[in-house]
Amino acid sequence: MNAFPDAEQDVRDSIKRVTDSPFIKNEDSVRCFVLDVATGKLNEVR
């Protein structure tokens, strides 16, 4: 039941859209995670 074929790549694309915004001054403060529903582990995406 995967909603996205490659969730990490989808998140990377979203990160790029957010950090490209002129409204985001400190790009280092943008952090994103993918939840592994099988293990409950959060994996940080960079």
C-alpha positions as a printed NumPy array, in Angstrom:
array([[ 0.   ,  0.   ,  0.   ],
       [ 2.667,  2.478, -0.954],
       [ 1.227,  5.918, -1.591],
       [ 4.403,  7.017, -3.367],
       [ 6.67 ,  4.797, -5.441],
       [ 9.701,  6.601, -3.98 ],
       [ 8.685,  8.494, -0.842],
       [12.177,  9.815, -0.143],
       [12.481, 11.314, -3.637],
       [ 9.047, 12.88 , -3.288],
       [10.163, 14.462, -0.013],
       [13.411, 15.694, -1.607],
       [11.354, 17.351, -4.351],
       [ 9.179, 18.997, -1.686],
       [12.253, 20.173,  0.227],
       [13.567, 21.815, -2.932],
       [10.267, 23.625, -3.524],
       [10.24 , 24.905,  0.065],
       [13.895, 25.965,  0.204],
       [13.628, 27.685, -3.188],
       [10.962, 29.962, -1.727],
       [12.081, 33.535, -1.044],
       [10.116, 33.347,  2.225],
       [12.477, 30.759,  3.731],
       [15.499, 32.632,  5.058],
       [17.273, 29.824,  6.908],
       [17.305, 26.698,  4.748],
       [19.113, 24.778,  7.504],
       [15.933, 24.873,  9.584],
       [14.006, 22.773,  7.023],
       [13.912, 19.137,  8.14 ],
       [11.805, 16.36 ,  6.683],
       [11.194, 12.746,  7.564],
       [ 9.625,  9.635,  6.082],
       [ 7.821,  7.272,  8.431],
       [ 8.474,  3.57 ,  7.953],
       [ 5.052,  2.227,  8.91 ],
       [ 6.392, -1.32 ,  9.277],
       [ 8.913, -0.388, 11.969],
       [ 7.619,  2.966, 13.215],
       [11.031,  4.476, 12.515],
       [11.405,  8.037, 11.242],
       [14.046,  8.406,  8.551],
       [15.379, 11.9  ,  7.953],
       [15.552, 12.89 ,  4.3  ],
       [18.217, 15.332,  3.163]])
